Amino acid sequence: MVKAIVGANWGDEGKGKITDLLAAESDIVVRYQGGSNAGHTIINEKGKFALHLLPSGVFFDHITNIIGNGVALNIPKFMKELNELKERDVNPKILVSDRVQVMMPYHIMFDTYEEERLADKQFGSTKSGIAPFYSDKFQKVGFQLCELFNEETLFEKIKAVVEVKRIFY
């Protein structure tokens, strides 16, 4: 049986808690969207954990956890979270889609600069790059994970992205 947990708003609606409750009887748990700007805390027999990118199924040995292509993959934060689990003897089975888009450092910078520019009209960003990231995803000027492994096509993609992002000529 397939069960999907879909949010109706911008988070803070309990998706993680519901996923945690259903994970024990699942074979696969997929994180299909969102980024590391939010998360939830899990308390279990292994301790207290804060997850931001990893799916809630990581605490069950029988589950294959998947990071899907709608996720804003901040690679350093992903690796930090994964390593923190491994340091506490949690060794999840995890697959990452080669089509997942990668959060770039400039996404975070653009998010921070935009909040500063807006001054007293800020929209309350977490300054984690989510809005610029998804803007690039929809404009097809972001980097998918699979594009990072071919030097020739990566160089062409970098040139194209630099041209779009250049604000001074």
C-alpha positions as CSV (number, residue, x, y, z in Angstrom):
1,M,0.0,0.0,0.0
2,V,1.3,3.5,-0.9
3,K,0.8,6.3,1.6
4,A,1.6,9.9,0.7
5,I,1.9,12.7,3.2
6,V,1.5,16.0,1.5
7,G,1.6,19.4,3.1
8,A,-1.0,22.1,2.4
9,N,1.1,25.1,3.4
10,W,4.7,26.2,4.0
11,G,5.5,23.6,6.7
12,D,4.9,23.5,10.4
13,E,1.9,21.3,9.8
14,G,3.2,18.0,11.2
15,K,4.3,16.1,8.1
16,G,7.4,14.8,9.8
17,K,5.5,13.6,12.8
18,I,3.0,11.7,10.6
19,T,5.9,10.2,8.6
20,D,7.6,9.1,11.8
21,L,4.4,7.3,12.9
22,L,4.0,5.5,9.5
23,A,7.7,4.8,8.9
24,A,7.9,1.7,11.0
25,E,5.5,-0.2,8.7
26,S,7.1,1.1,5.5
27,D,9.7,-0.3,3.1
28,I,10.6,3.0,1.5
29,V,10.4,6.6,2.8
30,V,10.9,9.4,0.2
31,R,11.7,13.0,0.9
32,Y,10.3,14.6,-2.2
33,Q,10.6,18.3,-1.7
34,G,11.8,21.1,0.6
35,G,15.2,21.9,2.0
36,S,17.3,22.2,5.1
37,N,15.6,25.4,6.2
38,A,13.2,23.6,8.5
39,G,13.0,20.2,10.1
40,H,11.8,18.3,13.0
41,T,13.0,16.6,16.1
42,I,12.8,12.8,16.7
43,I,13.1,11.2,20.1
44,N,13.5,7.5,20.1
45,E,15.4,4.7,21.9
46,K,18.6,6.0,20.3
47,G,18.2,9.5,21.6
48,K,17.1,12.9,20.4
49,F,17.7,13.8,16.7
50,A,17.1,16.9,14.6
51,L,16.4,16.0,11.0
52,H,16.5,18.7,8.3
53,L,17.1,16.9,5.0
54,L,17.0,13.2,5.8
55,P,13.8,11.3,5.6
56,S,12.2,10.1,8.9
57,G,12.8,6.4,7.9
58,V,16.5,6.7,8.7
59,F,16.0,5.1,12.1
60,F,14.7,1.8,10.7
61,D,17.2,-0.7,9.3
62,H,14.6,-2.2,6.9
63,I,13.7,1.0,5.2
64,T,15.3,2.4,2.0
65,N,15.3,6.2,2.3
66,I,15.3,8.3,-0.8
67,I,16.1,12.0,-1.4
68,G,14.0,12.8,-4.4
69,N,14.5,15.4,-7.2
70,G,12.3,18.0,-5.6
71,V,14.6,18.5,-2.6
72,A,16.9,21.5,-2.3
73,L,20.0,19.5,-1.6
74,N,22.5,21.4,0.5
75,I,25.4,18.9,0.3
76,P,27.4,20.1,3.3
77,K,24.3,20.1,5.5
78,F,23.3,16.7,4.1
79,M,26.7,15.2,4.8
80,K,26.8,16.8,8.3
81,E,23.4,15.4,9.2
82,L,24.3,11.9,7.8
83,N,27.7,11.9,9.7
84,E,26.0,12.9,12.9
85,L,23.7,9.9,12.6
86,K,26.6,7.6,11.9
87,E,28.5,8.9,14.9
88,R,25.5,7.8,17.0
89,D,25.4,4.3,15.4
90,V,22.5,5.1,13.0
91,N,23.5,3.8,9.6
92,P,20.6,4.4,7.2
93,K,20.1,2.9,3.8
94,I,19.8,6.1,1.7
95,L,19.6,6.8,-2.0
96,V,19.9,10.3,-3.6
97,S,18.3,10.9,-7.0
98,D,20.8,12.0,-9.6
99,R,18.2,14.5,-10.7
100,V,18.1,16.3,-7.3
101,Q,19.1,19.9,-7.6
102,V,22.0,21.2,-5.6
103,M,21.8,24.2,-3.3
104,M,24.6,26.5,-4.2
105,P,26.4,29.0,-1.8
106,Y,25.2,31.9,-3.9
107,H,21.5,30.9,-3.2
108,I,22.2,31.6,0.4
109,M,23.9,34.9,-0.4
110,F,21.1,36.1,-2.6
111,D,18.5,35.2,0.0
112,T,20.5,37.1,2.7
113,Y,21.0,40.1,0.4
114,E,17.4,40.3,-0.5
115,E,16.3,40.4,3.1
116,E,18.8,43.2,3.7
117,R,17.5,45.1,0.7
118,L,13.9,44.8,1.9
119,A,14.9,46.2,5.3
120,D,11.7,46.8,7.2
121,K,9.6,45.0,4.6
122,Q,11.5,41.7,5.0
123,F,9.4,38.6,4.4
124,G,11.1,36.7,7.3
125,S,13.3,34.4,5.3
126,T,15.4,31.8,7.2
127,K,18.2,33.0,4.8
128,S,19.0,29.5,3.8
129,G,18.6,30.1,0.1
130,I,15.3,28.4,-0.5
131,A,13.5,31.1,-2.6
132,P,16.5,31.7,-4.9
133,F,17.1,27.9,-5.1
134,Y,13.5,27.2,-6.3
135,S,13.6,30.2,-8.6
136,D,16.7,28.7,-10.3
137,K,15.1,25.3,-10.4
138,F,12.0,26.6,-12.2
139,Q,14.1,28.7,-14.5
140,K,16.2,25.7,-15.3
141,V,19.5,27.4,-14.3
142,G,20.3,25.3,-11.3
143,F,22.6,22.4,-11.1
144,Q,21.3,18.8,-10.9
145,L,23.6,16.3,-9.1
146,C,24.1,14.4,-12.4
147,E,25.6,17.5,-14.0
148,L,28.4,17.6,-11.6
149,F,30.1,14.4,-12.8
150,N,30.8,15.3,-16.5
151,E,33.5,17.9,-16.7
152,E,32.7,19.1,-20.2
153,T,29.0,19.6,-19.6
154,L,29.6,21.0,-16.2
155,F,31.9,23.7,-17.6
156,E,29.2,24.7,-20.2
157,K,26.6,24.8,-17.4
158,I,28.8,26.9,-15.2
159,K,29.3,29.4,-18.1
160,A,25.5,29.6,-18.7
161,V,24.7,30.1,-15.0
162,V,27.4,32.7,-14.5
163,E,25.9,34.6,-17.5
164,V,22.5,34.6,-15.9
165,K,23.7,35.5,-12.4
166,R,26.1,38.2,-13.5
167,I,24.8,41.6,-12.3
168,F,27.8,43.7,-13.2
169,Y,29.2,43.9,-16.7
